[in-house]
Amino acid sequence: MTYYLSMVDINTGESNMPIFMAELSRSSGAPDTVNVDIEFEIIIDSEALGVNNETLVKVETILPLALSAPIHLSNMDLNMSTDQIFDDQGNPVSLRMDITEQIEMDQAEEMFSAIVQTGQLPDGIYTFRVTAVSENGERVTAEDILNISNPATLQLVSPGGILADTTLNEIYTTFPVFQWESDPCNINVGCEYFIRVAEFNSQEHSSVDQAVESVTRLPLDQSIGFEPVGFGVTTFQYPTDAGDLEAGKVYVWQIRKDLVTTAGTEQLLSDIRAFKVKDFTTTEAGASTEDTSPTGIALRALIGDEMAEQIFGSGGEAEGAFATGNITLNDESVDVSFVQSLVSMGVATLDEDGNEIYRPAEIISVEVSE
């Protein structure tokens, strides 16, 4: 989760967002009223701020808290602006606190400047600690630790590149697998990704930005803007129920990331990439090939243009043949989308740490049969 500047006042320790709740109550056999001193401390360990496990601010009660009925304290209560709280029976209890420890003023100003630049608390570990000290010296401590990581990266990987290089960024399938990279999402909050795919028409569009804002192939429903992809994912295969991608045409795509912050949902937009769907109706050598079906395109992409021409081109063993769409793998029938995933992503394997990675598919041999 991202935390914003208004969450914590670095001068007083005051915060406007509940981070933790602590319950104070008398132990069995204790007097009807017990005096308790309270200490509240914020500790920061942030390389981004240049702070190494230092106390930002520490506030303590000036006079002990008179505890008769259970009291629930939150971090929002423990600051100098609070003069009373209420116990569980609705009785007001005086609470007066003062700052007893604080980071150096020049460090505080540097931190404040760094925070103001983004409006967010920089990456780091923020510890909120509350300690209750009874009359007999017994100490009870509770703390909540925030490990803050502000997502800043949302980078498209494939397919495509800049608009000027579409001839170098051709794809061989009308059902590409889109891949991108981004910072990990908070495991408790998560984040959701969305995609937008549109055709680039040089007659109508002067830039990729203009194209991606025009009529989209995905989503088909123009009113929703972006198509939901899923939570925490970084790959997405173009669906069969979306608008058809046509051979020879250029398309642009963009990813949006929605993540939860203390100020609501924040949206991050990626850059825009362009790619071209290869047109196999003519080849560089001028040979004619009519098989532009999804299966035929995927097959050619898998074995490569050179081998495809040797087999399906003039004088080849399968000259003039068309892919039937019947595909088997180890005697098991598979869908053309599986072949397309091999082309786009490769073969899934595990690295030394047991993480799933994708390696390019390798063709060992090709056999042509009637």
C-alpha positions in Angstrom: 0.0 0.0 0.0 1.1 3.6 -0.7 1.0 6.0 2.3 0.7 9.7 1.7 2.1 12.8 3.4 -1.0 13.7 5.2 -1.0 10.3 7.1 1.7 11.4 9.6 2.7 14.8 11.0 6.4 14.5 11.5 6.4 17.3 14.0 3.8 15.9 16.4 3.4 12.2 15.5 -0.2 12.9 14.7 -1.7 10.6 12.0 -5.1 10.7 10.3 -5.2 7.0 9.4 -5.7 4.1 11.8 -2.6 1.9 11.8 -3.1 -0.1 15.0 -5.4 -0.4 18.1 -4.1 -1.3 21.6 -6.3 -2.3 24.5 -5.4 -1.3 28.0 -7.2 -3.1 30.9 -6.6 -3.9 34.6 -5.4 -7.3 35.5 -7.4 -9.5 37.8 -7.1 -8.5 41.5 -5.8 -5.0 40.6 -7.2 -1.9 42.4 -10.3 -0.2 40.9 -8.1 2.5 39.3 -4.6 1.9 38.0 -2.3 4.7 36.9 -0.5 4.0 33.7 2.1 6.0 31.7 2.0 5.8 27.9 4.9 6.1 25.5 4.3 6.3 21.7 7.2 6.2 19.3 7.7 6.3 15.5 10.9 4.7 14.3 12.1 5.0 10.6 14.6 2.8 8.7 14.6 4.2 5.2 17.5 4.2 2.8 15.5 6.5 0.5 15.4 9.1 3.4 18.9 8.4 4.6 17.6 7.4 8.0 18.9 4.3 9.7 16.5 3.0 12.4 16.1 6.4 14.0 13.2 7.8 16.2 11.2 10.3 14.3 9.2 11.4 17.3 8.4 10.0 20.7 5.6 11.3 22.9 4.9 10.4 26.5 2.1 11.1 29.0 2.8 14.1 31.3 0.5 12.7 33.9 -0.4 9.0 34.3 -3.6 7.7 32.6 -6.2 6.7 35.2 -7.3 3.3 34.1 -10.6 1.9 35.6 -12.4 0.4 32.7 -10.8 -1.0 29.5 -9.5 1.7 27.1 -8.8 1.2 23.4 -6.0 3.4 22.1 -5.2 4.0 18.5 -2.2 5.7 16.9 -4.6 8.6 16.1 -5.0 9.3 19.8 -1.4 9.4 20.8 -0.3 12.9 20.0 -0.1 16.3 21.6 -3.4 17.5 20.2 -5.4 14.9 22.2 -6.4 15.9 25.7 -8.9 13.2 26.6 -10.2 9.8 25.4 -13.1 7.6 26.5 -13.0 4.2 28.1 -15.3 1.3 27.1 -17.9 2.5 29.6 -18.0 6.0 28.0 -16.1 7.8 30.8 -13.8 10.6 29.8 -10.1 10.0 30.7 -7.6 12.8 30.7 -4.7 12.2 28.3 -1.9 14.8 28.2 1.2 14.1 26.2 4.5 15.8 25.4 7.4 15.2 23.0 10.4 13.7 24.8 12.5 12.7 21.8 12.6 14.0 18.2 14.8 13.7 15.2 17.2 16.6 14.6 15.6 19.6 13.0 17.9 19.7 9.9 17.2 16.0 9.3 13.4 16.6 9.7 13.5 19.4 7.2 15.4 17.1 4.7 12.9 14.3 5.2 10.0 16.7 4.8 11.4 18.0 1.6 12.0 14.5 0.2 8.4 13.5 1.2 6.9 16.6 -0.3 8.4 15.9 -3.7 6.2 12.9 -4.2 3.5 13.4 -1.5 4.2 9.8 -0.4 6.2 8.2 2.4 9.3 6.8 0.7 10.2 3.2 0.7 11.3 1.9 4.1 10.3 0.3 7.4 8.1 2.5 9.7 7.6 1.2 13.2 4.8 2.5 15.4 5.4 1.4 19.0 3.2 2.0 22.1 4.4 1.1 25.6 2.3 1.0 28.8 4.2 1.3 32.1 2.2 0.5 35.3 2.8 2.0 38.8 4.9 -1.0 39.7 7.2 -0.6 36.7 5.8 -3.4 34.6 6.1 -2.6 30.9 3.9 -3.9 28.1 4.8 -3.0 24.5 2.8 -3.4 21.3 3.9 -2.3 17.8 2.9 -2.3 14.2 5.5 -2.3 11.4 4.8 -0.9 8.0 7.1 -2.1 5.2 6.3 0.5 2.6 7.1 0.0 -1.1 5.8 2.5 -3.5 5.2 1.0 -7.0 7.0 3.1 -9.6 7.7 0.7 -12.4 5.3 -0.3 -15.1 7.2 -1.3 -18.2 5.9 -3.1 -21.3 8.0 -6.1 -22.4 6.4 -7.6 -25.5 5.1 -7.5 -28.2 6.2 -4.5 -30.1 8.3 -1.4 -29.7 8.3 2.2 -31.0 6.1 3.0 -34.0 9.0 3.6 -36.3 10.2 0.0 -35.8 7.0 -1.9 -36.6 8.8 -3.8 -39.4 11.2 -5.1 -36.8 8.5 -5.8 -34.3 6.2 -8.0 -36.4 4.4 -10.8 -34.6 3.3 -14.1 -36.1 0.0 -14.6 -34.4 -3.3 -12.9 -34.2 -3.6 -13.9 -30.6 -0.4 -12.5 -29.0 0.6 -12.9 -25.4 1.2 -9.5 -23.8 3.9 -9.2 -21.2 4.9 -6.4 -18.8 7.0 -5.8 -15.7 6.0 -4.0 -12.5 6.8 -3.7 -8.8 5.3 -6.4 -6.7 1.9 -5.6 -5.2 1.2 -5.6 -1.5 0.1 -9.2 -0.6 -2.7 -7.9 1.6 -4.0 -5.3 -0.7 -3.1 -6.4 -4.2 -3.4 -4.4 -7.4 -5.4 -4.9 -10.6 -4.2 -4.6 -14.2 -6.1 -3.5 -17.3 -5.2 -3.5 -21.0 -6.2 -1.4 -24.0 -5.5 -2.4 -27.6 -6.3 -0.3 -30.7 -5.4 -0.2 -34.4 -2.9 2.5 -35.5 -4.2 4.0 -38.8 -1.7 6.5 -40.4 -4.6 8.1 -42.2 -6.4 9.0 -39.0 -3.7 9.0 -36.3 -0.6 11.2 -35.9 0.7 9.4 -32.8 0.4 6.3 -30.7 -1.3 8.3 -28.0 -4.0 9.4 -30.4 -4.4 5.8 -31.7 -4.7 4.2 -28.2 -7.4 6.7 -27.3 -9.4 5.9 -30.5 -11.8 3.0 -31.0 -10.3 -0.1 -29.4 -10.2 -3.8 -30.4 -9.9 -4.6 -26.8 -12.1 -3.9 -25.0 -14.9 -4.1 -27.5 -17.2 -2.2 -25.1 -16.0 1.4 -25.8 -17.6 2.7 -22.6 -15.2 0.9 -20.2 -11.9 2.3 -21.5 -9.7 -0.6 -20.4 -10.3 -4.4 -20.3 -9.7 -6.0 -16.8 -6.8 -8.5 -16.9 -6.6 -9.7 -13.4 -4.9 -9.1 -10.0 -1.1 -9.3 -9.7 -0.6 -10.7 -13.2 2.1 -9.7 -15.7 1.0 -11.7 -18.8 -2.2 -11.8 -20.7 -3.2 -13.7 -23.9 -5.3 -11.8 -26.4 -8.8 -13.4 -26.1 -10.8 -15.1 -28.9 -13.9 -13.0 -28.1 -12.1 -9.6 -28.7 -12.0 -7.7 -31.9 -10.0 -9.6 -34.6 -6.4 -8.5 -35.2 -5.8 -8.5 -38.9 -2.6 -9.5 -40.8 -0.6 -6.5 -42.2 -2.1 -4.0 -39.7 -0.3 -2.1 -36.9 -1.7 -2.1 -33.4 -0.9 -0.2 -30.2 -1.4 -1.3 -26.6 -1.1 0.1 -23.1 -1.4 -1.3 -19.5 -3.1 0.4 -16.6 -2.3 -0.6 -13.0 -4.8 0.2 -10.2 -3.4 0.1 -6.7 -4.9 1.0 -3.3 -3.4 3.9 -1.3 -4.4 5.7 1.8 -5.9 8.4 -0.5 -8.0 6.0 -2.5 -7.2 4.0 -5.7 -4.2 5.3 -7.7 -3.9 4.6 -11.4 -0.5 4.1 -13.1 -0.3 4.1 -16.9 2.5 2.4 -18.9 4.1 3.7 -22.0 2.6 2.7 -25.4 4.0 0.0 -27.7 3.3 -0.7 -31.3 3.4 -4.0 -33.2 2.5 -5.3 -36.6 0.8 -8.6 -37.4 2.8 -10.2 -40.2 1.1 -10.6 -43.5 2.0 -14.0 -44.9 0.1 -13.5 -48.2 3.5 -12.6 -49.8 7.0 -13.3 -48.6 10.2 -11.4 -49.0 11.1 -13.8 -51.8 7.8 -13.2 -53.6 6.5 -16.7 -53.1 2.7 -16.9 -52.5 1.2 -18.5 -49.5 -2.5 -18.4 -48.8 -2.7 -20.0 -45.3 -3.3 -17.0 -43.0 -5.5 -19.0 -40.6 -4.5 -18.7 -36.9 -3.2 -22.3 -37.1 -1.1 -21.6 -40.2 0.3 -18.4 -38.8 1.2 -20.0 -35.5 2.8 -23.0 -37.3 4.9 -20.7 -39.5 6.0 -18.6 -36.5 7.0 -21.8 -34.5 9.2 -23.3 -37.2 10.4 -20.1 -38.8 10.0 -18.5 -42.2 13.0 -20.3 -43.8 11.8 -23.8 -42.8 8.2 -22.9 -43.6 9.2 -21.9 -47.2 11.2 -25.1 -47.6 8.1 -27.1 -46.6 5.2 -25.1 -47.9 6.8 -22.9 -50.6 7.4 -23.7 -54.3 8.8 -27.3 -54.6 8.4 -28.0 -50.9 7.0 -31.3 -49.6 3.8 -29.6 -48.6 3.5 -27.0 -51.3 0.0 -25.5 -51.3 -1.1 -27.3 -48.2 -3.1 -25.7 -45.4 -3.1 -26.3 -41.7 -6.2 -28.3 -40.7 -6.3 -26.9 -37.1 -5.9 -30.4 -35.6 -2.9 -30.2 -33.3 -1.6 -32.9 -31.0 1.1 -32.9 -28.4 2.3 -36.3 -27.1 -0.8 -37.8 -28.7 -3.0 -35.3 -26.8 -5.1 -32.8 -28.7 -4.2 -29.1 -28.0 -5.7 -25.8 -29.0 -4.0 -23.4 -31.4 -3.7 -21.0 -28.4 -1.2 -23.4 -26.9 1.0 -23.1 -29.9 0.6 -19.4 -29.9 1.8 -19.3 -26.2 4.9 -21.3 -27.2 5.6 -18.7 -29.9 5.0 -15.7 -27.6 6.3 -17.0 -24.2 8.3 -20.1 -24.8 8.3 -23.2 -22.6 7.8 -23.0 -18.8 10.6 -24.3 -16.7 11.8 -23.9 -13.1 15.0 -22.0 -12.2 17.3 -22.9 -9.3 15.1 -21.2 -6.7 12.0 -23.0 -8.0 10.5 -20.0 -9.7 8.7 -20.5 -13.0 10.5 -18.9 -16.0 10.0 -19.2 -19.8 12.6 -20.3 -22.3 12.3 -20.0 -26.1 10.8 -23.2 -27.6 13.4 -25.1 -29.6 12.5 -27.1 -32.7 14.4 -30.4 -32.8 13.0 -31.8 -36.0 10.1 -31.4 -38.5 8.3 -34.3 -40.2 5.9 -33.9 -43.0 3.2 -36.6 -43.5 0.1 -36.9 -45.6 
